[in-house]
């Protein structure tokens, strides 16, 4: 399936209230066909509530959600046929073997695909062949998670919604599950709800960050890290020792808010992180100032935030500068 700009998931003013508590507060977003989107947020931000509304497990207080044009509330049967869901706690029957369980899910979903061929294909995709005859209760956490992924794939759904798919797994199991999800995303639309930022960096095309029930950021990982870093800070390398360069930079107080010397790059060079005044890009004026003060510039480039730094920034609602920075 080619990745087009056709919206498969459309969320408009979706809200969920529990009495006076607003768990999800009038959120809006779309997910396009073929995208893998990370749905990020701290614990209690509204991630799982949103996922449960998308899959029809919870009804919304107001607003709407559509999957491939079908309203989740008014067309629940059609939506459930198109969505595969892995909740944070996979719905496994411990006294069944893997094969028995997948056959049970096949019947529960009323799948019309060839049973043996379809289940065999999913077992191969999720690498469950060696344990398909074993009781689920006797499987490791990693294999149980694979069984959870397998049940989400029964019926060959167009959309996969995965809530904390690697929680509780060891590093090797995490890598294996991530590889599977990337493979699934080649011909499906995937939303991954997680608070593990490495997860998003490893497999997602785009990120949506939710906090206190509201969406606070939404973009591709590349754009969101650039947007939050480039206007307020840049990395500067000058051909000078730290003392001389710091003296020059400190005199540019009308252009520079603060700066911090980094580790030495090489002999005779000093690197700085420089924050511009009021977050305005004044690099052109700073270059002119440094040249006029005989400071040779070797390199100047924007500082891109890591996804972790962006997450902290938008969740806290502030852009904190380096504590050890020197005021200009």
Long-range contacts (C-beta under 8 A, 24 or more apart in sequence): 1-33, 1-34, 1-186, 1-187, 1-188, 2-34, 3-32, 3-33, 3-34, 3-35, 4-32, 4-33, 4-34, 5-32, 6-32, 6-33, 7-31, 7-32, 7-33, 8-32, 8-33, 8-67, 8-68, 8-158, 8-159, 8-189, 9-54, 9-65, 9-66, 9-67, 9-159, 9-189, 9-191, 10-64, 10-65, 10-66, 11-50, 11-54, 11-63, 11-64, 11-65, 12-63, 12-64, 12-65, 13-62, 13-63, 13-64, 14-50, 14-53, 14-60, 14-62, 14-63, 14-64, 14-65, 15-60, 15-61, 15-62, 15-63, 16-46, 16-49, 16-50, 16-53, 16-58, 16-60, 16-61, 17-61, 22-213, 23-49, 23-213, 24-49, 24-50, 24-53, 24-60, 24-213, 25-212, 25-213, 25-214, 26-62, 26-63, 26-214, 27-63, 27-210, 27-213, 27-214, 27-215, 28-215, 29-208, 29-215, 29-218, 31-189, 31-191, 32-189, 33-189, 34-185, 34-187, 34-188, 34-189, 35-185, 35-189, 35-190, 35-205, 35-206, 36-181, 36-182, 36-185, 36-189, 36-190, 36-192, 36-203, 36-204, 36-205, 36-206, 37-190, 37-191, 37-192, 37-204, 37-205, 37-206, 37-207, 37-208, 38-192, 38-194, 38-199, 38-200, 38-203, 38-204, 38-206, 38-207, 38-208, 39-191, 39-192, 39-193, 39-194, 39-208, 39-210, 40-194, 40-195, 40-197, 40-200, 40-207, 40-208, 40-209, 40-210, 40-311, 41-195, 41-209, 41-210, 41-211, 41-315, 42-195, 42-211, 42-315, 43-195, 45-210, 45-211, 45-212, 45-213, 46-210, 46-212, 46-213, 47-163, 47-193, 47-194, 47-195, 47-210, 48-87, 48-88, 48-163, 48-193, 50-193, 50-210, 51-85, 51-87, 51-161, 51-163, 51-191, 51-193, 52-87, 54-83, 54-161, 54-191, 55-80, 55-83, 55-85, 55-161, 56-80, 57-85, 67-159, 68-158, 68-159, 80-109, 81-109, 81-155, 81-157, 82-157, 82-158, 82-159, 83-157, 83-158, 83-159, 83-160, 83-161, 84-151, 84-152, 84-153, 84-154, 84-155, 84-157, 84-159, 84-160, 84-161, 85-152, 85-160, 85-161, 85-162, 85-163, 86-148, 86-149, 86-151, 86-152, 86-160, 86-161, 86-162, 86-163, 86-165, 87-163, 88-163, 88-164, 88-167, 90-144, 90-145, 90-147, 90-148, 90-151, 91-148, 91-151, 92-136, 92-144, 92-147, 92-148, 92-151, 93-136, 94-135, 94-136, 94-137, 95-135, 95-136, 95-137, 96-135, 96-136, 97-132, 97-133, 97-134, 97-135, 97-136, 98-123, 98-128, 98-131, 98-132, 98-133, 98-134, 98-136, 98-139, 98-147, 98-150, 99-123, 99-132, 99-133, 101-136, 101-147, 101-151, 102-147, 102-150, 102-151, 102-154, 105-151, 105-154, 106-154, 106-155, 109-154, 109-155, 111-154, 111-155, 113-155, 113-156, 118-154, 118-156, 119-154, 122-150, 122-153, 122-154, 123-150, 125-150, 125-153, 125-180, 125-183, 125-184, 126-150, 126-153, 126-180, 127-176, 127-180, 140-173, 141-168, 141-169, 141-170, 141-173, 142-169, 142-170, 142-172, 142-173, 142-176, 142-177, 145-169, 145-173, 145-177, 146-177, 146-180, 149-177, 149-180, 149-181, 149-184, 153-184, 157-188, 158-188, 158-189, 159-188, 159-189, 159-190, 159-191, 160-184, 160-185, 160-188, 160-189, 160-190, 160-191, 161-190, 161-191, 161-193, 162-190, 162-191, 162-192, 162-193, 163-193, 164-193, 164-194, 164-195, 164-196, 165-192, 165-194, 165-199, 166-194, 166-196, 166-199, 167-196, 178-202, 178-203, 197-307, 197-308, 197-311, 200-307, 201-307, 207-307, 209-310, 209-311, 209-314, 209-315, 211-314, 211-315, 216-314, 216-315, 216-317, 217-310, 217-314, 221-307, 224-307, 224-310, 225-304, 225-305, 225-306, 225-307, 225-310, 226-302, 226-304, 228-305, 228-309, 228-310, 228-313, 228-314, 228-319, 229-302, 229-303, 229-304, 229-305, 229-309, 230-281, 230-302, 230-303, 230-304, 231-276, 231-279, 231-280, 231-281, 232-275, 232-276, 232-279, 232-319, 233-273, 233-274, 233-275, 233-276, 233-302, 233-303, 233-321, 234-273, 234-274, 234-276, 234-283, 234-300, 234-301, 234-302, 234-303, 235-262, 235-271, 235-272, 235-273, 235-274, 235-299, 235-300, 235-301, 235-302, 235-303, 236-271, 236-272, 236-273, 236-274, 236-297, 236-299, 236-300, 237-265, 237-269, 237-270, 237-271, 237-272, 237-297, 237-298, 237-299, 237-300, 238-269, 238-270, 238-272, 238-290, 238-295, 238-296, 238-297, 238-298, 239-268, 239-269, 239-295, 239-296, 239-297, 239-298, 240-268, 240-269, 240-270, 240-295, 240-296, 241-268, 241-270, 242-270, 244-295, 245-270, 245-272, 245-295, 246-326, 248-290, 248-293, 248-295, 249-274, 249-326, 249-328, 250-326, 250-328, 251-293, 251-328, 252-286, 252-289, 252-290, 252-328, 253-327, 253-328, 255-282, 255-285, 255-286, 255-289, 255-328, 256-282, 256-286, 256-328, 257-321, 257-327, 257-328, 258-321, 258-322, 258-325, 258-326, 258-327, 258-328, 259-325, 259-326, 259-328, 260-322, 260-324, 260-325, 260-326, 261-326, 269-298, 273-303, 273-322, 273-325, 275-321, 275-322, 275-325, 279-319
